[in-house]
Amino acid sequence: MKIIISPDITTFCYIDEHDNMIDITDKIPYRLREFVKRMKFIFDDKIDIDRSYTEKENEDIYEYLIEKAYETKDYCFKKTKFKPRPREKLLIAFNKLFFDKFDNR
């Protein structure tokens, strides 16, 4: 499942098997929506929320950084540029946390 986010990060949707956009904004916990907004500092406007990322292997340090950012509101507060490989690792960790919180709401 790939989740599509509106540019202002207020609406979350996915496309079902009949190509219909299904709004799931109200199913995503408020704290998780706010976390996605803060992640713009790391991922710019290229936040990909896709369950396929959760199947990829990742190093613990990336999982720790994303968990720390989720638990501590002021942990990600300024724009940061990452090289492609670390950015991808952070994106994997972000998706794992997102779907863990989404599935266990």
C-alpha positions as CSV (number, residue, x, y, z in Angstrom):
1,M,0.0,0.0,0.0
2,K,1.3,3.4,-1.0
3,I,-0.1,6.4,0.8
4,I,-0.4,9.7,-1.1
5,I,-0.1,12.9,0.9
6,S,-1.5,16.3,-0.1
7,P,1.2,19.0,-0.6
8,D,0.2,20.7,2.7
9,I,0.3,17.3,4.5
10,T,-3.3,17.5,5.7
11,T,-4.8,14.7,3.7
12,F,-3.7,11.1,3.4
13,C,-5.1,8.8,0.8
14,Y,-4.4,5.5,-0.9
15,I,-5.6,4.1,-4.2
16,D,-7.7,0.9,-4.0
17,E,-7.8,-1.9,-6.5
18,H,-10.4,0.0,-8.6
19,D,-8.2,3.1,-8.9
20,N,-10.3,5.0,-6.4
21,M,-8.7,7.4,-4.0
22,I,-9.7,6.5,-0.4
23,D,-9.2,9.2,2.2
24,I,-7.7,7.7,5.4
25,T,-6.7,10.9,7.1
26,D,-9.0,10.2,10.1
27,K,-7.5,6.7,10.5
28,I,-4.0,8.1,11.1
29,P,-3.3,9.1,14.7
30,Y,-2.8,12.9,15.2
31,R,0.7,12.4,16.6
32,L,1.7,10.4,13.5
33,R,0.3,13.1,11.2
34,E,2.3,15.7,13.0
35,F,5.4,13.6,12.8
36,V,5.0,13.3,9.0
37,K,4.8,17.1,8.9
38,R,8.1,17.4,10.8
39,M,9.8,14.9,8.5
40,K,9.6,17.4,5.7
41,F,12.8,18.8,7.2
42,I,14.6,15.5,6.3
43,F,12.7,14.4,3.2
44,D,11.7,17.8,1.7
45,D,8.6,17.3,-0.4
46,K,9.6,13.7,-1.3
47,I,8.1,11.8,1.6
48,D,7.3,8.3,0.3
49,I,4.9,6.3,2.5
50,D,4.9,2.8,1.0
51,R,4.5,-0.5,2.9
52,S,7.1,-2.1,0.6
53,Y,9.8,-0.2,2.4
54,T,9.0,-2.1,5.6
55,E,10.3,-5.3,4.0
56,K,13.8,-3.9,3.5
57,E,16.7,-4.6,5.8
58,N,18.1,-1.6,7.7
59,E,20.7,-0.8,10.3
60,D,19.6,-0.1,13.8
61,I,21.1,3.4,13.9
62,Y,18.6,4.6,11.3
63,E,15.7,3.1,13.2
64,Y,17.0,4.8,16.4
65,L,17.2,8.2,14.7
66,I,13.7,8.0,13.4
67,E,12.3,6.7,16.7
68,K,14.1,9.5,18.5
69,A,12.6,12.1,16.1
70,Y,9.1,10.6,16.7
71,E,9.5,10.6,20.5
72,T,11.2,14.0,20.8
73,K,9.3,16.9,19.1
74,D,12.3,19.2,18.8
75,Y,14.7,16.6,17.4
76,C,14.0,17.5,13.8
77,F,13.6,21.2,13.5
78,K,15.8,22.4,10.6
79,K,16.4,21.4,7.1
80,T,19.0,18.7,6.7
81,K,20.5,17.4,3.4
82,F,21.5,13.7,3.3
83,K,23.3,11.8,0.5
84,P,21.0,9.4,-1.4
85,R,22.0,6.2,0.5
86,P,21.5,7.5,4.1
87,R,18.3,9.3,3.0
88,E,17.0,6.0,1.7
89,K,17.9,4.2,4.9
90,L,16.1,6.9,6.9
91,L,13.1,6.6,4.6
92,I,13.0,2.8,5.3
93,A,13.2,3.5,9.0
94,F,10.5,6.2,8.7
95,N,8.1,3.8,6.9
96,K,8.7,1.0,9.4
97,L,7.8,3.4,12.2
98,F,4.8,4.8,10.3
99,F,3.2,1.5,9.5
100,D,4.0,0.1,13.0
101,K,2.1,3.1,14.6
102,F,-0.6,3.0,11.9
103,D,-1.3,-0.7,12.3
104,N,-1.3,-0.6,16.1
105,R,-3.4,2.5,16.6
